[in-house]
């Protein structure tokens, strides 16, 4: 398996699972902060990037492009980070920011509320009621975030290849189960898979370039890549086609634009 994404509710054990899998499989372990740091190198504040990944948009933000631009940058950073394969990403929305290709094993881990409350109390030094209030707030914000941006319920099991509940399963058993599935489905880094990863990374670079270029920053577009050939979709005025193409052609790796 080239890439594993781990989705989880706050304080459900996602980091511990990722670290166990990394040791078991020999994969790299990448979290949200690594991606934010990489994305922030382009000039966006890390606080803005965290907000884009955590908080549901305000009414004003729903009519702005700030969140679109931040997410474009995060997606570009993530695709660059995973393009060599053999990586476990346990940040927010990995299964949504990346395509559902067969080499991506989309996992979700859930835990009883009492387990989560205990973890929050221990890590954040909170009382029980404070920990519960914190978890309820975070859960609500994440639900609003995924619903607004992707129109899905983040807890929907159909979004994942496997969902594990820690209520009656130990962390070691969960790790072993996912590692076994990863090995069964492992295709290795074939030329076909490498091309798909490279295409994903190039498409994300193009999308970010357009999102931050002064001439096209107000546009929202869908970008795909096939080799160096870029296809662009979206509500683009006809008189701006040539302008958009010129910007895209300047991105390293692009050979043609449709």
JOWO-V221700 format. One record per residue. N is the residue number from 0. RES is the residue in one small letter. PHI is phi in degrees with one decimal (none if undefined). OMEGA is omega in whole degrees, 0 to 359 (none if undefined). NEAR is the number of other ideal C-beta (glycine too) atoms within 10 Angstrom. Layout:
BEGIN
n:res:phi:omega:near
N:RES:PHI:OMEGA:NEAR
N:RES:PHI:OMEGA:NEAR
END
This chain:
BEGIN
n:res:phi:omega:near
0:x:none:183:24
1:x:-75.9:188:26
2:x:-140.4:174:24
3:x:-121.8:173:29
4:x:-109.0:179:26
5:x:-119.0:175:26
6:x:-102.5:180:26
7:x:-162.9:169:22
8:x:-77.7:180:19
9:x:-58.3:177:16
10:x:61.8:178:23
11:x:-103.5:177:23
12:x:97.9:182:21
13:x:-62.8:180:21
14:x:-65.9:180:14
15:x:-62.0:178:17
16:x:-65.4:180:24
17:x:-61.0:181:26
18:x:-66.3:177:16
19:x:-64.7:179:20
20:x:-64.5:179:24
21:x:-61.2:178:19
22:x:-67.2:184:12
23:x:-70.4:186:16
24:x:-96.7:184:19
25:x:76.7:179:8
26:x:-93.2:172:21
27:x:-79.3:180:15
28:x:-110.7:184:19
29:x:-122.1:178:22
30:x:-114.1:183:17
31:x:-59.3:184:19
32:x:-65.4:177:12
33:x:-62.1:181:16
34:x:-67.9:179:27
35:x:-63.7:179:23
36:x:-63.4:179:12
37:x:-66.2:181:18
38:x:-66.8:182:27
39:x:-67.5:179:18
40:x:-62.6:180:9
41:x:-88.3:173:11
42:x:114.0:178:8
43:x:-83.2:180:18
44:x:-69.4:179:11
45:x:-64.7:178:12
46:x:-63.7:178:10
47:x:-64.2:180:17
48:x:-66.6:177:23
49:x:-63.2:179:17
50:x:-59.9:182:16
51:x:-64.8:181:25
52:x:-94.2:187:21
53:x:-121.9:190:14
54:x:-99.2:174:14
55:x:-66.2:184:18
56:x:-68.4:174:18
57:x:-74.8:179:10
58:x:-59.4:180:6
59:x:-66.6:182:8
60:x:-65.1:180:16
61:x:-65.9:180:10
62:x:-110.3:178:8
63:x:-121.4:182:12
64:x:-106.5:183:14
65:x:-59.2:182:14
66:x:-67.4:178:21
67:x:-58.7:182:20
68:x:-68.5:179:20
69:x:-63.3:180:21
70:x:-66.3:177:21
71:x:-61.7:180:25
72:x:-67.4:179:27
73:x:-64.1:180:27
74:x:-63.5:178:23
75:x:-64.4:179:26
76:x:-64.6:181:23
77:x:-66.5:181:27
78:x:-65.5:176:23
79:x:-67.6:183:18
80:x:-69.0:186:18
81:x:-98.2:191:25
82:x:-66.1:177:19
83:x:-87.5:176:13
84:x:77.1:181:18
85:x:50.8:182:18
86:x:-139.4:175:19
87:x:-115.2:179:27
88:x:-108.6:181:28
89:x:-120.8:173:24
90:x:-93.0:181:22
91:x:-72.0:169:24
92:x:63.4:178:23
93:x:-59.4:181:23
94:x:-71.7:179:23
95:x:-97.3:180:20
96:x:-71.4:178:22
97:x:-103.3:179:20
98:x:-74.0:182:13
99:x:-90.5:178:11
100:x:-75.0:183:12
101:x:-64.5:180:12
102:x:-84.8:176:20
103:x:-103.2:177:22
104:x:-91.4:185:23
105:x:-92.7:183:19
106:x:-116.8:174:28
107:x:-137.1:177:23
108:x:-118.4:179:26
109:x:-124.7:182:18
110:x:-146.2:177:21
111:x:-59.9:182:13
112:x:-59.3:180:15
113:x:-63.6:176:11
114:x:-61.6:182:15
115:x:-67.7:179:24
116:x:-61.9:179:19
117:x:-61.3:179:15
118:x:-65.9:180:18
119:x:-65.8:179:21
120:x:-60.3:183:17
121:x:-68.2:185:11
122:x:-77.4:185:10
123:x:-103.4:179:11
124:x:56.0:182:9
125:x:-113.1:170:16
126:x:-75.6:185:9
127:x:-60.4:182:12
128:x:-65.3:178:9
129:x:-65.8:180:14
130:x:-63.8:179:22
131:x:-62.7:179:17
132:x:-62.4:179:13
133:x:-63.4:181:18
134:x:-64.1:180:20
135:x:-63.2:179:11
136:x:-65.7:180:11
137:x:-63.3:180:16
138:x:-60.5:181:16
139:x:-65.8:180:11
140:x:-65.3:180:14
141:x:-66.5:178:21
142:x:-63.7:178:14
143:x:-64.0:182:13
144:x:-62.3:182:21
145:x:-67.8:179:21
146:x:-68.7:182:13
147:x:-69.1:186:13
148:x:-80.8:187:17
149:x:-123.2:179:14
150:x:67.5:181:7
151:x:-131.9:172:13
152:x:-93.1:184:12
153:x:-59.6:179:21
154:x:-89.8:181:16
155:x:-65.4:182:11
156:x:-62.5:180:11
157:x:-66.6:180:7
158:x:-80.8:188:18
159:x:-125.7:175:20
160:x:-84.3:179:20
161:x:-153.8:176:15
162:x:-124.4:181:16
163:x:-119.9:180:21
164:x:-106.3:183:13
165:x:-80.5:182:20
166:x:-61.5:181:10
167:x:-124.2:181:7
168:x:-127.8:178:15
169:x:-77.1:178:9
170:x:-61.9:180:16
171:x:-65.1:178:12
172:x:-67.3:178:12
173:x:-62.3:179:21
174:x:-62.1:181:23
175:x:-63.4:181:15
176:x:-64.0:181:14
177:x:-68.8:179:26
178:x:-62.4:178:18
179:x:-63.1:179:11
180:x:-63.8:179:16
181:x:-61.5:180:23
182:x:-69.6:178:11
183:x:-65.1:183:9
184:x:-90.5:188:14
185:x:-69.4:178:14
186:x:-104.1:185:12
187:x:74.6:179:10
188:x:-90.3:180:14
189:x:-75.0:176:12
190:x:-55.8:180:7
191:x:-65.3:180:10
192:x:-66.9:178:17
193:x:-60.5:178:15
194:x:-63.1:180:13
195:x:-62.9:178:20
196:x:-66.7:179:23
197:x:-65.1:178:16
198:x:-62.7:179:21
199:x:-61.8:180:22
200:x:-66.3:180:20
201:x:-65.2:178:26
202:x:-59.5:179:22
203:x:-68.5:177:24
204:x:-63.5:179:23
205:x:-64.3:180:25
206:x:-60.1:179:28
207:x:-66.1:179:22
208:x:-58.0:179:19
209:x:-67.2:182:24
210:x:-67.4:183:22
211:x:-110.7:176:15
212:x:-77.4:184:15
213:x:-57.2:184:7
214:x:-81.6:186:12
215:x:-129.2:186:18
216:x:-65.4:181:12
217:x:-90.6:181:10
218:x:-91.2:174:18
219:x:-120.9:188:15
220:x:-132.6:173:18
221:x:-102.5:185:10
222:x:-120.7:171:21
223:x:-130.5:181:17
224:x:-131.2:175:22
225:x:-137.7:191:14
226:x:67.6:177:13
227:x:-97.0:183:15
228:x:-90.1:182:14
229:x:-105.1:174:25
230:x:-111.6:184:13
231:x:-120.4:175:20
232:x:-124.7:180:10
233:x:141.5:182:11
234:x:-86.6:183:7
235:x:-107.7:177:16
236:x:-57.4:184:9
237:x:-57.6:184:6
238:x:-71.9:181:7
239:x:-105.6:181:12
240:x:-54.6:184:12
241:x:-63.3:179:9
242:x:-63.2:180:14
243:x:-63.7:180:20
244:x:-59.9:180:16
245:x:-62.3:179:11
246:x:-65.7:182:18
247:x:-68.0:181:23
248:x:-61.7:181:13
249:x:-80.0:180:10
250:x:-75.4:180:17
251:x:-56.0:179:8
252:x:100.4:180:14
253:x:-84.0:179:20
254:x:-111.7:180:9
255:x:-158.4:182:13
256:x:-133.3:175:18
257:x:-114.5:none:11
END
